[in-house]
């Protein structure tokens, strides 16, 4: 348990899935996957996820063909398509400052928010792949400068979404009495589309606490998540804010723990070694470039990087009861949302909703009856 929160939230855990809008699924492996990056598959997946109890989906952002993801659909376009194909699902579009002007993105998201009746959201990604910027002639900033830019980007989005004649004078962005109309679709308890932001570094943790609505953690074990939770929560409190927490996890639910672990072994055994090593070489400079070496992937092993957001580290591997119990144990440590990846998305999302979610809700009800939740 953390020193900052001693009881989990009484609010039910939320569940999200990674949208497979890039080829290769969520693992850099040649193992057979019944997952497709195309539009029709993703619409069916979104409708399945919505039906079985998922509240969010996150569209990935890739521009360059690389690291086992030879093909990609753009994240905001895919997000709008999925919003229009569903009725309740909230879709988070991952976006890069440096590729987008914040006012242009703010307008796009407002349109998606209006069309979907308040279900659009963004995940601000500060940028890890240097060549995606430099090959297009865009400036590649030093690590902490990228996060300073992201902080201004977030404040520009929030200001343009909530303030008439918005003024902002930053080092990267400016606004002089600008207004966007219409504003966000009215949703009770929500002032604007939700803003997510992730990263492991000290700069990322500061942005998560000082600027974002949600902080996304890469895959972590209990101690790793608790460390991030404490750091981000302390920053938020210092800024008179609260922030919610999402955690990435690759999920393998099988009839037995042995079957689930065998599936994991096969995924890693079939790793696309060339692509994993190329990804490793590209991204581990992100962690190494930070002064305290806390950045993304700074200590990730080869096996970790077969799931490129360290999802195996969360260890959501076993039978339905084992996975549900571990998820609720993360809730006890402050997780508000689980962001999940799967090998065969449609079948396994449906299975998760039918077999794991009921156990999670039962365990949450036990916590509520025992009074082991925060007010």
C-alpha angles and dihedrals in degrees: 000000000000126000091230102051118030097179130044122241118276088223113100116256115263123224129212133175132211110251108232093222090142125066119255097047117238098316131068092226138114091225114127112270127187090209128109133194094213128113100250093050092048093050091051090047093050092050091047092049092049091050095052098046111276112140101189142035126193120213112211123229121223128150106172121062103243151116098036093316101102094161131037139178114215113260104231093045092049091046093053091048091053093046090055091048095052139053107210108013116112112217122206117204115208110223137181123224105223092045094054132048103225095232092053092050091044090056093047092050092047089054091049089046092053093046092049096041096244105327103115123109139163137223110206109216115192094206134262106182107079095190092059086067104032096045088058093046093251120141117261109212128205113266101263092041089058088057092046087054091048091052090055090044091056093047090049091052093048093045095048090048096049109026132067113221091010118203122198130163113187137150092256106023138031137188126188112198093317124168131190119204135225095034127207118320106262111260120169111251094010122098096185142346109306118263118214126187132176143182137120103236127101089252091052092048090050091052090047092055100035102039119009130079092217133027116211117208123202114235110305140169118236096275093045093052093045091055091054093043092054094046096047094043091051090053091048092051091049087057095044091248139119125218133191125224134231124188128202119226135166107222127213112176116177135157090270138018090243092057092048093050091048089054090053091049091052093049091053094041089057094046116148091240097191093051094044092050092047091049090048092052091049101047106032089073085068092066095035091053093063119090095233095038092235096125127123115296092359091138102020117135126219090260091051091053094055080082098046097214095049090255095154089064092070088063100216088162125127140053121331096269094048093051093045092049092050091048091053089047087058089050088056087058094053107276112146099177134027115213106202137195127193139190098230100025108194096042095042097044088053091047091048092052093048101041111021105034095058090054091048091052091048092051090047090052089053089054091049094049091048092050090239094138135085121255 
